[in-house]
């Protein structure tokens, strides 16, 4: 198995790099790209759904992004130690009826020695918002570096 740097044990700098890499991958909305960051037998809890293995990750993400349209995500490092990282995040999306949402959440990540995420536990709450209240308006894809961070937006 090839290494996927940065590798644990994490420093603040390498934990921040790992978080940014995850944000960029998820903003691509490419399930196959995202799945490559996880171990073959990765374990997830996402809300009330349990996912195991890369194939299930890809299927989960395809379903997610078919429902969550115009998805844009920001992640921020919350804490880290050894091979674990805790992340706070917000993302915005609209459903098929045009209703916009801001999702607030936390994730706990555990990595293997090669830098692949073996476990991901996500707790997420959705808040309906008006289109005028959206804060994430950059073009689809990675968040531009000039975009404010979550803490800058008081989210």
C-alpha positions as CSV (number, residue, x, y, z in Angstrom):
1,X,0.0,0.0,0.0
2,X,1.4,3.4,-0.9
3,X,1.6,6.1,1.8
4,X,-0.9,8.9,1.7
5,X,1.0,11.8,3.5
6,X,0.8,13.6,5.7
7,X,1.2,10.6,8.0
8,X,0.5,10.2,11.7
9,X,1.4,11.0,14.3
10,X,0.1,14.4,13.4
11,X,1.4,17.8,14.2
12,X,-0.8,20.9,14.1
13,X,0.6,21.7,10.6
14,X,0.1,18.2,9.2
15,X,-3.4,17.9,10.8
16,X,-4.4,21.1,9.1
17,X,-3.0,19.8,5.8
18,X,-5.0,16.6,6.1
19,X,-8.2,18.7,6.9
20,X,-7.6,20.9,3.8
21,X,-7.0,17.8,1.6
22,X,-10.3,16.3,2.8
23,X,-12.2,19.6,2.2
24,X,-10.8,19.9,-1.3
25,X,-11.6,16.3,-2.2
26,X,-15.2,16.5,-0.9
27,X,-15.7,19.8,-2.7
28,X,-14.8,18.0,-6.0
29,X,-18.0,16.0,-5.5
30,X,-16.1,13.1,-7.1
31,X,-17.0,9.9,-5.1
32,X,-14.1,7.9,-6.5
33,X,-11.5,10.6,-5.7
34,X,-12.9,11.0,-2.1
35,X,-13.0,7.2,-1.5
36,X,-9.2,6.9,-2.3
37,X,-8.4,8.7,1.0
38,X,-10.0,5.8,3.0
39,X,-8.8,2.3,3.8
40,X,-10.3,-0.5,1.8
41,X,-12.2,-1.6,4.9
42,X,-13.0,1.9,6.2
43,X,-15.8,2.2,8.8
44,X,-18.2,5.2,8.8
45,X,-21.1,6.5,10.8
46,X,-22.7,9.4,8.9
47,X,-25.8,10.6,10.8
48,X,-27.7,7.3,11.2
49,X,-26.1,5.5,8.3
50,X,-23.3,3.0,8.7
51,X,-20.9,2.5,5.8
52,X,-18.1,-0.1,5.4
53,X,-15.5,-0.2,2.7
54,X,-14.7,1.9,-0.3
55,X,-17.4,0.6,-2.5
56,X,-20.0,1.6,0.0
57,X,-18.4,5.0,0.4
58,X,-18.7,5.6,-3.3
59,X,-22.3,4.5,-3.4
60,X,-23.1,6.7,-0.3
61,X,-21.5,9.7,-1.8
62,X,-23.3,9.3,-5.1
63,X,-26.6,9.2,-3.3
64,X,-25.6,12.2,-1.1
65,X,-24.6,14.4,-4.0
66,X,-27.7,13.4,-6.1
67,X,-29.8,14.9,-3.2
68,X,-27.5,17.7,-2.0
69,X,-27.2,19.9,-5.0
70,X,-24.7,22.8,-5.4
71,X,-22.8,21.4,-2.4
72,X,-20.0,23.6,-0.9
73,X,-18.1,22.7,2.2
74,X,-15.7,24.3,4.7
75,X,-13.8,22.2,7.3
76,X,-11.7,23.4,10.2
77,X,-9.4,21.6,12.5
78,X,-10.8,21.2,16.0
79,X,-8.3,18.9,17.7
80,X,-5.7,16.2,17.0
81,X,-3.6,13.7,18.7
82,X,-1.5,10.8,17.4
83,X,-3.4,9.2,14.6
84,X,-6.7,11.0,15.3
85,X,-8.2,14.3,14.1
86,X,-11.4,16.1,15.1
87,X,-13.0,18.4,12.6
88,X,-15.8,21.0,12.7
89,X,-17.5,21.7,9.4
90,X,-20.3,23.6,7.7
91,X,-21.7,23.0,4.2
92,X,-24.5,24.4,2.1
93,X,-26.7,22.7,-0.4
94,X,-30.1,22.9,-2.0
95,X,-32.6,20.1,-2.5
96,X,-34.5,19.4,-5.7
97,X,-37.3,21.8,-4.7
98,X,-34.8,24.7,-4.4
99,X,-34.8,24.8,-0.6
100,X,-31.3,25.8,0.7
101,X,-29.7,24.2,3.8
102,X,-26.7,24.8,6.0
103,X,-25.4,21.6,7.6
104,X,-23.4,22.0,10.8
105,X,-21.3,19.1,12.1
106,X,-18.4,17.4,13.7
107,X,-16.3,14.5,12.5
108,X,-13.9,12.3,14.3
109,X,-11.2,10.6,12.1
110,X,-8.8,7.8,12.8
111,X,-5.9,7.1,10.4
112,X,-3.8,4.0,9.7
113,X,0.0,4.2,9.7
114,X,-0.1,4.8,5.9
115,X,-2.2,8.0,6.2
116,X,-5.5,6.5,5.1
117,X,-8.6,7.2,7.1
118,X,-9.8,4.0,8.7
119,X,-12.7,5.3,10.7
120,X,-15.0,8.4,10.3
121,X,-17.8,9.3,12.6
122,X,-19.9,12.3,11.6
123,X,-22.7,14.0,13.5
124,X,-24.6,16.5,11.3
125,X,-27.6,18.8,11.7
126,X,-29.4,20.6,8.8
127,X,-30.8,24.1,9.1
128,X,-33.1,25.4,6.4
129,X,-31.9,28.8,5.1
130,X,-33.1,31.3,2.6
131,X,-31.1,31.6,-0.6
132,X,-30.2,35.2,0.4
133,X,-28.6,33.8,3.6
134,X,-26.1,31.6,1.8
135,X,-22.4,32.3,2.7
136,X,-20.6,29.8,0.5
137,X,-20.9,31.2,-3.1
138,X,-17.6,30.3,-4.8
139,X,-17.7,28.4,-8.1
140,X,-18.1,24.7,-7.8
141,X,-14.9,23.0,-6.6
142,X,-12.2,23.8,-4.1
143,X,-12.7,26.7,-1.8
144,X,-10.6,29.7,-3.0
145,X,-7.9,30.7,-0.5
146,X,-9.4,34.2,-0.2
147,X,-12.7,32.8,1.1
148,X,-13.2,33.4,4.8
149,X,-12.7,30.4,7.1
150,X,-15.6,29.2,9.4
151,X,-14.3,31.1,12.4
152,X,-14.2,34.3,10.3
153,X,-17.9,33.8,9.6
154,X,-18.9,33.0,13.2
155,X,-20.4,29.7,12.1
